[in-house]
Amino acid sequence: MLTQPLGLALALALAFAVDAQAQQSYAPLNFSARPSAAKSAATTPALPFRYVGRLIQNGKSEVLILRGNRLYSVAEGDEIDGEYRVERITGASVQFTYLPEHARQSLDLTAAR
């Protein structure tokens, strides 16, 4: 017959063994890790713009882009609806920053030709 202290010791030993197995079966959480690029790319929406054309106005190169049924004439540094900023315009692309996530995106102009 088991005595009270021995029964308690067995119960505690069993509890520690179960707890040790539970701790070994899960990977530790790392709260200091930065989110992966794949996650941020998945939440960044696709560019909603379609290239229409190019013009030079007041000596400054601008591109015409369409978002839905709204036409924009944009130059480097312009912001569009508080969501996008035009970072750079080249002969091959327009580079944007999606402001809510500070994500860089590029609109290929060569495919539109």
C-alpha positions as CSV (number, residue, x, y, z in Angstrom):
1,M,0.0,0.0,0.0
2,L,1.3,3.5,-0.9
3,T,1.8,6.1,1.7
4,Q,0.5,9.6,1.2
5,P,4.0,11.2,0.6
6,L,5.0,8.5,-1.9
7,G,1.7,8.9,-3.8
8,L,2.2,12.7,-3.9
9,A,5.8,12.2,-5.1
10,L,4.6,9.9,-7.9
11,A,1.9,12.4,-9.0
12,L,4.5,15.2,-9.1
13,A,6.9,13.1,-11.1
14,L,4.2,12.2,-13.6
15,A,3.2,15.8,-13.9
16,F,6.8,16.9,-14.6
17,A,7.2,14.2,-17.1
18,V,4.1,15.2,-19.0
19,D,5.1,18.9,-18.8
20,A,8.6,18.1,-20.1
21,Q,7.1,16.2,-23.1
22,A,4.8,19.1,-23.9
23,Q,7.6,21.6,-23.8
24,Q,9.7,19.4,-26.2
25,S,6.9,18.9,-28.7
26,Y,6.5,22.6,-29.5
27,A,9.1,25.0,-31.0
28,P,9.8,28.0,-28.9
29,L,8.2,31.3,-30.0
30,N,10.5,33.9,-31.3
31,F,8.9,37.3,-30.9
32,S,11.9,39.3,-32.0
33,A,11.9,37.8,-35.5
34,R,10.8,40.1,-38.3
35,P,7.9,39.0,-40.6
36,S,9.1,37.3,-43.7
37,A,9.0,39.1,-47.0
38,A,6.6,36.5,-48.3
39,K,4.0,37.6,-45.7
40,S,4.4,41.3,-46.5
41,A,4.2,40.6,-50.2
42,A,1.0,38.6,-49.7
43,T,-0.7,41.5,-47.9
44,T,0.5,44.2,-50.4
45,P,-2.2,44.6,-53.1
46,A,-1.4,44.4,-56.7
47,L,-0.8,47.7,-58.4
48,P,-4.2,49.1,-59.5
49,F,-2.8,51.2,-62.3
50,R,-2.7,50.7,-66.0
51,Y,-0.2,52.7,-68.2
52,V,-1.8,55.0,-70.7
53,G,1.0,57.3,-72.0
54,R,3.8,59.7,-71.3
55,L,4.1,63.5,-71.6
56,I,6.5,66.3,-70.8
57,Q,4.9,69.2,-69.0
58,N,6.8,72.3,-67.9
59,G,10.1,70.4,-68.6
60,K,9.1,67.6,-66.3
61,S,8.5,64.0,-67.5
62,E,5.1,62.6,-66.4
63,V,3.2,59.5,-67.1
64,L,-0.5,59.0,-67.5
65,I,-2.0,56.1,-65.6
66,L,-5.5,54.8,-65.2
67,R,-7.0,53.5,-61.9
68,G,-10.4,52.2,-62.6
69,N,-12.0,55.0,-64.7
70,R,-9.9,57.8,-63.2
71,L,-6.9,59.2,-65.1
72,Y,-3.9,60.5,-63.3
73,S,-0.9,62.5,-64.6
74,V,1.9,61.8,-62.2
75,A,5.5,62.9,-61.8
76,E,8.3,61.7,-59.4
77,G,7.4,62.5,-55.8
78,D,3.6,62.7,-56.4
79,E,1.3,60.9,-54.0
80,I,-1.9,59.3,-55.3
81,D,-4.9,59.2,-53.0
82,G,-2.6,58.9,-49.9
83,E,-1.9,55.3,-50.8
84,Y,0.9,55.4,-53.3
85,R,3.9,57.6,-54.0
86,V,5.7,57.8,-57.4
87,E,9.3,57.2,-56.6
88,R,10.9,57.0,-60.0
89,I,9.9,57.2,-63.7
90,T,12.2,55.6,-66.3
91,G,11.7,54.6,-69.9
92,A,10.9,51.0,-68.8
93,S,9.0,51.4,-65.6
94,V,7.3,53.5,-62.9
95,Q,8.3,52.7,-59.4
96,F,5.8,53.2,-56.6
97,T,5.8,52.9,-52.8
98,Y,2.6,51.5,-51.3
99,L,2.5,53.9,-48.3
100,P,0.6,51.8,-45.7
101,E,3.3,49.1,-45.8
102,H,6.3,51.1,-47.3
103,A,6.4,48.4,-50.0
104,R,8.1,49.1,-53.3
105,Q,6.2,48.1,-56.5
106,S,7.0,48.6,-60.1
107,L,4.7,49.1,-63.2
108,D,6.3,47.7,-66.3
109,L,5.9,50.1,-69.2
110,T,7.5,47.9,-71.8
111,A,4.7,45.3,-71.6
112,A,2.1,48.1,-72.3
113,R,3.6,49.0,-75.6
